[in-house]
Amino acid sequence: MTTTSAEQNHAYILDAVRTPFGRFRGSLSHIRVDDLAAIPVRALAERNPAITHDGIDDVILGDANGAGEDNRNVARMAVLLAGLPVTTPASTVNRLCGSGAESIVLASRAIRAGEADLVIAGGVEGMSRAPHVLAPIDDRLPTRPELVPTTVGWRMVNPLFPAPWVASLGRSAELIAEELGIGRSAQDDWALRSHTLAATAWSEGFHDGGVVESVGLLRDECIRPDTSAAALAALSPAFSAGGSVTAGNSSPLSDGAAATLIVSGRRVAESGTKPLARILGSAVVGVDPARFALAPVDAVEKLLHRLGRTLDDIAVLEINEAFAAVVLACLHRLAPPATVQVNPNGGAIALGHPLGASAARALVDCAGAVRARGGGIGIMTACIGVGQGIAVAVEVDDE
């Protein structure tokens, strides 16, 4: 591949690897989080020696917790554990559920600015290994110290925040669904769709070459190909009595790590390899924390405006499935044309949602789905707790 001087400053996803996503306290739960992060980082370097031997400019990993074995810059720990040279720098970023995409965005910006040629970017979350922490103690002679779980959601909440802002994400999504008239059956139908499409994607080889075996686990562990509408309908509400959000139409707690090789056009030419996609741009937004479920709408619209595009120009829209209610609410507002494929290979409801890694996985899957259509533009978007949204656009050349 030859590149023009302008193309040399474009940012490309040259390669991507992830672990299978393991269910909560499942097959990956015995792996330290820093060791988990090292798995895809090591795999990327080992299978791309021709362009990584001269040095990796940076490693950026997303991580939403940071309270346990992922403390003190887990990206740097992953670099050292993966056997990369000690001269390889690394940083960890936290935009909660958008962290994996944020790392890729930061890498692409460094490349477009001419400050890097090759960056490994991705994310990790070991939700099974999130510790309990001791809340700060204000009393001089404490009598009842409090241990706080850090697996997911709010902890040690500031009393200055309004109650709706600190409600559980599931309950907040449920309220948006009620507002828009999205019922339980529609959410369960979407969950069933996710499991069905995810199982099909695996059986048809969609993930071949992109998932590396980890402690004997070969495939995503949360997929339930045998689930049914009846089984989903039998589940009780998870967040409020009489509510519509259940464990079945929500993404499961899970463990996993993902890494991508983000490179300049010059490095693409040197590799002699066709890139997976070019990163076109990104957008982040903030919204009322209680309405986080609709943040992807604003993020997608902001990104489309920035690119001078409309949804008619998009081949694939990948909406991270934190909850079926989130996806359905966003589709209700965005109303994409029928030509746009939405999560064609399933999503986080089936695959799992290791918070720091999910958005990186979703972006790579978006690019893969666009490639399967013969090329075009895809957008990945994710809702983010505490009221944010992120969207990233990729372009895949026509085959």
Sequence and secondary structure as in RCSB ss.txt:
>XXXX:A:sequence
MTTTSAEQNHAYILDAVRTPFGRFRGSLSHIRVDDLAAIPVRALAERNPAITHDGIDDVILGDANGAGEDNRNVA
RMAVLLAGLPVTTPASTVNRLCGSGAESIVLASRAIRAGEADLVIAGGVEGMSRAPHVLAPIDDRLPTRPELVPT
TVGWRMVNPLFPAPWVASLGRSAELIAEELGIGRSAQDDWALRSHTLAATAWSEGFHDGGVVESVGLLRDECIRP
DTSAAALAALSPAFSAGGSVTAGNSSPLSDGAAATLIVSGRRVAESGTKPLARILGSAVVGVDPARFALAPVDAV
EKLLHRLGRTLDDIAVLEINEAFAAVVLACLHRLAPPATVQVNPNGGAIALGHPLGASAARALVDCAGAVRARGG
GIGIMTACIGVGQGIAVAVEVDDE
>XXXX:A:secstr
    HHHHTSEEEEEEEE   EETTSTTTTS HHHHHHHHHHHHHHH HHHHTT  SEEEEE S  SSTTTTTHH
HHHHHHTT  TT  EEEE  GGGHHHHHHHHHHHHHHTTS SEEEEEEEEEGGG  EEE    SSS SS  EEE 
SSS  S  TTS GGGGS HHHHHHHHHHHHT  HHHHHHHHHHHHHHHHHHHHTTTTTTTB  BTTB S SS  T
T  HHHHHTS BSSSTT S BSTTB   EEEEEEEEEEEHHHHHHHT   SEEEEEEEEEE  GGGGGGHHHHHH
HHHHHHHT  GGG SEEEE  SBHHHHHHHHHHH   TTSEESTT  HHHH   HHHHHHHHHHHHHHHHHHTTS
EEEEEEEEETTTEEEEEEEEE   
